[in-house]
Amino acid sequence: MFQLKGELLDIKIKDMVITVETKQSILKSFQKHESDTGSSEVQIALLTQRITDLTAHLKLHTKDAHSRRGLIALANRRRKLLEYLKSNDFEKYQDVINRLGLRH
C-alpha cells in the first residue's frame, strides 16, 4: 500500500515539473544564440510554462494554498520581466507576448 501511495505521489509531482524535452524545446524557440539560457525572453517563456502547469495542478487541488502562493510569486516574477523587456526593447516584448499568447 505504501508503494501505491509513493507512485501516486510521483505522478502528481511529475505533473508540476517541466520535463527536459519541454525545456529544451522552449529554449530552442526563444534563444538568441546557442548558449542563451538566461535572457529575458527565455526566462519569460519558462515561467509561462511553469505557470500553466501550476494552474492545471490548482484546478485539481483547489485547497493547495502553498502552491497557490508559489503561482502568485511566479506570475509576479514574469510580470517584472515583461515590464523590463517592455521598457528596454518594445519589439521583443511584443514578439514574446504574441508567441506566448499572453494578454499583457
C-alpha positions as CSV (number, residue, x, y, z in Angstrom):
1,M,0.0,0.0,0.0
2,F,2.9,2.4,0.7
3,Q,4.2,1.7,-2.8
4,L,1.0,2.7,-4.4
5,K,0.9,6.0,-2.4
6,G,4.5,6.6,-3.4
7,E,3.7,6.0,-7.0
8,L,0.7,8.3,-6.9
9,L,2.9,11.0,-5.2
10,D,5.5,10.6,-8.0
11,I,2.8,11.1,-10.7
12,K,1.5,14.2,-9.0
13,I,5.0,15.7,-8.7
14,K,5.8,14.9,-12.3
15,D,2.8,16.9,-13.5
16,M,4.2,20.1,-12.0
17,V,7.8,19.7,-13.2
18,I,8.9,20.8,-16.6
19,T,10.4,17.8,-18.5
20,V,13.8,18.1,-20.1
21,E,12.3,17.8,-23.6
22,T,9.8,20.6,-22.9
23,K,12.5,22.8,-21.5
24,Q,14.8,22.2,-24.5
25,S,12.0,23.0,-27.0
26,I,11.3,26.2,-25.2
27,L,15.0,27.1,-25.1
28,K,15.4,26.4,-28.8
29,S,12.4,28.6,-29.8
30,F,13.3,31.6,-27.6
31,Q,17.2,31.6,-27.5
32,K,19.1,34.5,-29.0
33,H,22.1,32.2,-29.6
34,E,23.0,28.6,-28.9
35,S,24.2,29.0,-25.2
36,D,21.5,31.5,-24.2
37,T,19.6,30.2,-21.2
38,G,19.1,33.4,-19.2
39,S,17.8,36.1,-21.5
40,S,14.5,37.8,-20.5
41,E,12.7,36.1,-23.4
42,V,13.8,32.6,-22.3
43,Q,13.0,33.3,-18.7
44,I,9.5,34.6,-19.5
45,A,8.8,31.5,-21.7
46,L,9.9,29.1,-19.0
47,L,8.0,30.9,-16.3
48,T,4.9,30.8,-18.6
49,Q,5.2,27.0,-18.9
50,R,5.6,26.6,-15.1
51,I,2.6,28.9,-14.5
52,T,0.5,26.9,-17.0
53,D,1.4,23.6,-15.2
54,L,0.8,25.0,-11.8
55,T,-2.6,26.4,-12.9
56,A,-3.6,22.9,-14.1
57,H,-2.5,21.5,-10.7
58,L,-4.5,24.0,-8.8
59,K,-7.7,23.2,-10.8
60,L,-7.4,19.7,-9.4
61,H,-6.2,20.6,-5.9
62,T,-8.2,23.8,-5.1
63,K,-7.1,23.9,-1.4
64,D,-3.4,23.7,-2.1
65,A,-2.5,27.1,-0.6
66,H,1.2,26.6,-0.8
67,S,1.2,26.0,-4.5
68,R,-1.1,28.9,-5.0
69,R,1.4,31.2,-3.2
70,G,4.1,29.8,-5.5
71,L,1.9,30.5,-8.5
72,I,1.5,34.1,-7.4
73,A,5.2,34.5,-7.0
74,L,5.9,33.1,-10.5
75,A,3.3,35.4,-12.0
76,N,4.9,38.4,-10.3
77,R,8.4,37.4,-11.5
78,R,7.1,37.1,-15.0
79,R,5.3,40.4,-14.8
80,K,8.5,42.1,-13.7
81,L,10.5,40.5,-16.5
82,L,7.8,41.6,-19.0
83,E,7.9,45.2,-17.7
84,Y,11.7,45.2,-18.1
85,L,11.5,43.9,-21.6
86,K,8.8,46.4,-22.5
87,S,10.9,49.3,-21.3
88,N,14.1,48.2,-22.9
89,D,13.0,46.6,-26.2
90,F,9.4,47.0,-27.1
91,E,9.6,45.0,-30.3
92,K,11.0,41.9,-28.5
93,Y,8.3,42.5,-25.8
94,Q,5.5,42.4,-28.5
95,D,7.1,39.3,-30.1
96,V,7.2,37.4,-26.8
97,I,3.7,38.4,-25.9
98,N,2.4,37.3,-29.3
99,R,4.3,34.0,-29.4
100,L,3.2,33.0,-25.9
101,G,-0.3,34.2,-26.3
102,L,-0.2,36.5,-23.3
103,R,-2.6,39.4,-23.0
104,H,-0.4,42.0,-21.3
